[in-house]
Amino acid sequence: MNAKGKIRSSGAQLARYVMTGKDGELVQVIDARGWQDFGKDPVAAFDRMEQWAAEHTESRKPFFHGHIRLAPGERLTDPQWMDSLDRMEKRLGFEGQPRIVSFHIEPETGEKHLHAAWFRGDLENECAIDPGLYKNKLVQLSRTLELEFGLRELTGERQPDDRAREADRNEYEESKRLGTDVRAIRNGILDCLEHADSGKAFKAALEERSLMLANGDRRDCFVVIDEAGGHHALNKKLTGMTLAETRDRLADLDRT
């Protein structure tokens, strides 16, 4: 399990995202409370909440966006999902605060993850509730719930055998849809790069692993395509090298 979150602004945008998801996702709104005094619908209400916070508090980021994901193929019952959410809420100090909660569902697999948007404004004390060291709290919650529910550990932190940095969300979601191991693929790409003394040697090493090097856009320089068709940008987050360094390293390759 991976429970994560961040403090943020743009309440109307956040509410809309929680209730509609990304293109291609199905969304099931499972709770929306505490917004009725602020607007005619949750989006308008979250916009008004942000105005209230600007007028009555020093916070310019009066919302918290939390989400909970499972490892591919794992499932929780609806009561377990809600238990996880309520425990997240309690650890962050948001009990009773206005919130919108939904499942975002992958149509092809039926796998879902949970999103929650909380308003941090304390109307009585005219301040924003501070969730404290929320990243640490959510990591601890993830490990606790994994043990209780018999789940595999799922973490965004680098593991001892992970030399490549964590994939971004789009790459991770694509890997999940394709059923590939994004960590193993990224580590394999980095291994090929570190042991190659030229662009051609790097390309040959990739091909031995059934990976294909292709031209990317100007920002990413190159992309690596795995057997399932997944794309992995050869950028600094993967390699640790700048774009200029990557281009220099692979200068002998023909990009036409």
N, C-alpha and C positions, 0 to 999 in steps of 0.2 A: 504494500500500500504506500501511496505517496500523497500525503496531505500537505498542501502548500498554500500560500496566500501572500497578499501584499496590500499595503495601504495605498489608496489611490483617490483621484478626483474624478470628474466627468461622470456624475451619478446617473444622468439620463442614459448615456452611452452604456454604462455598466448594466443598468437594469434591462436595457434592450437586449444586450448580448446574453445575459442570463436567461432571458425568456425566449430568445430566438435561435441562439447558437450560431455556428458557422454554416456556410452553404453545404448542403448535403446531410446535415445532422438532423435527427428528429429530437424534439424537445418536449419534455413532460414537466410542467411546473407543478411542484408538489407542496409548496407553501409560499404564502405571501401575506405577511402580517405587518401591522403597525403603520402602514402608509396612508390609510384612508383619510386621515386628518390633514394631509399635505397636498393631495391632488386627486383628480378624477380617475387616474390610472397610475400604476406603479412608475412608469417612465416620467410622467409629469410630476409625481410625488417626489421621486429621487432628485429631480431638478430643483424643486422647491426646497428640499432638505439641504441641498448644497447652498442655496441662497441664504437659508437660515444660518447655516454654519459660518458663512462669510460675515454675516451681520452680528452674530452672538459669540463666536469663538475665534481663536487665533489659528485654527486649523484650516488649511487650504486643501487638505486631502481627507475629507470626513467620511470616507467609505473604506470598507475592507472587502476584498474579493478573495474568497477561499475556494479551493477545489480539492477533491479527493479522487484519486485514480487507483486502479488495481493493475496488477501484472496481467498481460494478455492471457485470456482463457479462464481467469478466475472470476468468481461470482460471489455476491453477497445477497442475502434476503433483504427485502425492503425494511424490515425492522432493524437489521444490522446497519444498513445505510443510515437510517435516521438516528440510531444510537451513536454512530460515528460522528454525524453532524452535530448532535447535541453536545457531545463531549468536546468537540472542537470549539463550539460556541462558549462553553463554560470555561475552557482553558484561556480563551482570549478575552473573557470578561464582557461578552456581548449578550448575555442572557436578557431576554425581554426586549432587545433592540429591534427596530424595524428591519425586516429581512425579506429577501426573495430567494427561493431555493428551487432548483430544477435538476433533472437528469438530462444530459446530452447523450444521445444514443446513436451508435453507428448502425445504419440500416442493414448493412450486409451481414454483420456478425451478431448484432443484438447487444454488443458490449456497451456499457454505459459508464459515465463518470458524473460526479456530482459537483454542481456549482452553487455557491451561496454568495449573496451580496448583502452586507450589513451596513446600516447607517451608524456611525460611531458617536453621533451627537447626543449628549446628555442634556435634555431639555431643562431639567430642574436646576442643574449646576452651571449650565451654559458653558460647557467645555466638551472636548472630544475624548472619548474613552481611549486610554492608551493600552494596547494589547501587550506591551512589554516586549520581551525577547521572543517574538512570535515565531520566528524561524526555528529556534531551538525547541519551543513548545510543540510545534507541529511535527518535528522530527521524532520527539519523544512519544507523541501520540501515535504516530505511524507504527513505531516499533511495538508499542503496547498492543495496538489493535491487531497487528499481524500475528502476534502470539495468541491472543484470545480467539481469533477467527481462523487460525491455521493457514494463514496466507504466506506466500513467499515475500521475502524482503524486496521492496522496490524503492530505490532511492535515486535521486539526482546527483548524489555525491560520487566523486570518482572512487572506484574500488582499487584495492592494491594492484590488481592485474590490468587495470584500465589506464593505458598510457595516453589514449586520445581523450580529449575533453568530451563532455556530455553533448549529445545531439540537441539541436534546437527542437522546438515543439513540432514544426512542420515535418521535419525529418523523422522524428519519433512517431508521429501519427501515421505517416506513410508506411513506416516499418511495421507498425502494428497491423495496418490493413493488409499488408503483404505477407505477414507471418514470418518475418525475418528477424534475426538477432542483430539489432543496430549496433550494439556495443562491440560484438565480435567483428562485424564488418568494418567499423571505424578503426579498431585496433589493427586489423589486417591491412588496411590502407596505409596507416602510419608505419607499420612494420616494413611494408614494401618501399615506402619513401625513404625511410632511414637507412635501408640497406642498398639503395640504388645510387650509383655515382653519376647518373645522367637521366635525362627524360626518357630516352629509349629503354634504358634498363628498368626504370620505374614502370613503364607501360608493359614491358614483358613480364615483370613480376606480378603485376595485377592480373594479366591474362592467365597466368598459372593458377590463380585463385578464382577464375571465371568472373573477373571484374573487368569492366571496359572503361578506358579513359576517353572522355569526350570534351569538346569545347563548351565552356559555360559562358555566362555573360561577362561583361568587363570587370565587374566587382569580384566574381568568384574565380575568374581565370580558367579553371578546369572543374569538371565534375566527374565523379566516378559513378558508373552505373552497375548495380549488382545484378545477379542472375534473375531476380524477380522483377527487375525494372525500377528498383528504388534508386533515387538520386542522392549523392553525397557530395556536397560542395567541398572542394579542396581549399578551404579558407583557413584563416588563422585559428579559429576555434578548434579545428580538427588537427592542424599541423603544428601550430605554435609559430608559424612563419608569417611574415607580412606578405601581401600580394606581390610586392616587388621582389622579395626573396624567393617566392615560389616561381615566379616567371623566370628569374635568373637560373634557378635550379633546373628548370625544365626547358631551357632556352633552345636545346637542340631538336625539340619537337616542332613539326610543321603544323601550324594552327589554321592553315587555309582550308 
